[in-house]
Amino acid sequence: MLADVGGSSLAGLAKPLPVDVLTALAVGLAQAVAGMHRRSVMHRDITPANIVISGDGVPCLVDFALATSFAEIRGPGRRASPGGAAVPMA
């Protein structure tokens, strides 16, 4: 069960956002991804629609439908492939 963080998705926010707001969101998102990776979890679908900004401005990742563990993608006899949503991958 995941907590309801409320707020709006990054996709739904009015643009353009001030540089200081974007910087804070980028740092928060990087910290969230780093925390997931420390726990061997790969989200695989990070898009503006899957980033919800809480009422206090903290970016939260949602929609873990495509998430997997590092062990799953690096399992015996498997080639490492991140998979995930094809369009936003760069």
C-alpha positions as CSV (number, residue, x, y, z in Angstrom):
1,M,0.0,0.0,0.0
2,L,1.4,3.4,-1.0
3,A,0.6,6.7,0.7
4,D,-1.6,9.2,-1.0
5,V,0.7,12.2,-1.3
6,G,-1.9,14.5,-2.8
7,G,-0.6,17.3,-5.0
8,S,-0.3,17.5,-8.7
9,S,1.7,15.5,-11.3
10,L,4.7,17.3,-12.8
11,A,2.8,17.0,-16.2
12,G,-0.1,19.0,-14.7
13,L,1.9,21.9,-13.4
14,A,1.9,25.2,-15.2
15,K,5.0,25.8,-17.2
16,P,7.6,27.3,-17.3
17,L,8.7,26.6,-13.7
18,P,11.3,28.9,-12.1
19,V,14.9,27.5,-12.1
20,D,15.0,27.3,-8.3
21,V,11.9,25.1,-8.3
22,L,13.2,22.9,-11.1
23,T,16.5,22.5,-9.3
24,A,14.8,21.5,-6.0
25,L,12.6,19.0,-7.9
26,A,15.5,17.5,-9.8
27,V,17.5,17.1,-6.5
28,G,14.5,15.5,-4.8
29,L,13.9,13.2,-7.7
30,A,17.5,12.1,-7.9
31,Q,17.4,11.3,-4.2
32,A,14.3,9.3,-4.6
33,V,15.8,7.3,-7.5
34,A,19.1,6.8,-5.6
35,G,17.1,5.4,-2.7
36,M,15.2,3.0,-4.9
37,H,18.5,1.9,-6.5
38,R,20.1,1.3,-3.1
39,R,17.2,-1.1,-2.5
40,S,17.8,-2.7,-6.0
41,V,14.5,-1.4,-7.5
42,M,14.3,0.1,-11.0
43,H,11.2,2.2,-11.7
44,R,11.5,2.0,-15.6
45,D,8.7,4.5,-16.3
46,I,9.8,7.9,-15.0
47,T,7.7,10.5,-16.9
48,P,6.3,13.8,-15.8
49,A,2.9,12.1,-15.3
50,N,4.5,9.6,-12.8
51,I,6.1,12.3,-10.7
52,V,3.6,13.8,-8.1
53,I,4.6,16.9,-6.2
54,S,3.3,16.7,-2.6
55,G,1.8,19.7,-0.9
56,D,5.2,20.6,0.6
57,G,6.9,20.5,-2.7
58,V,8.5,17.0,-2.5
59,P,8.6,15.0,-5.7
60,C,7.2,11.5,-5.3
61,L,7.4,8.7,-7.9
62,V,4.1,6.9,-8.6
63,D,3.0,4.0,-10.9
64,F,5.4,1.2,-10.2
65,A,3.6,-1.1,-12.7
66,L,6.8,-1.5,-14.8
67,A,9.2,-1.6,-11.8
68,T,11.5,-4.5,-11.3
69,S,14.5,-5.5,-9.2
70,F,18.0,-5.4,-10.4
71,A,18.2,-9.2,-9.8
72,E,15.3,-9.7,-12.2
73,I,17.0,-8.0,-15.1
74,R,20.4,-9.5,-14.3
75,G,19.2,-13.0,-13.6
76,P,21.1,-16.1,-14.7
77,G,21.2,-16.3,-18.5
78,R,19.6,-12.9,-19.0
79,R,21.2,-9.9,-20.7
80,A,20.9,-6.7,-18.6
81,S,18.2,-4.6,-20.2
82,P,16.4,-1.8,-18.5
83,G,13.2,-2.2,-20.5
84,G,10.6,0.3,-19.5
85,A,8.8,2.9,-21.5
86,A,10.4,3.4,-24.8
87,V,9.5,7.0,-25.6
88,P,11.1,8.8,-22.7
89,M,14.3,6.7,-22.6
90,A,17.4,8.6,-23.8
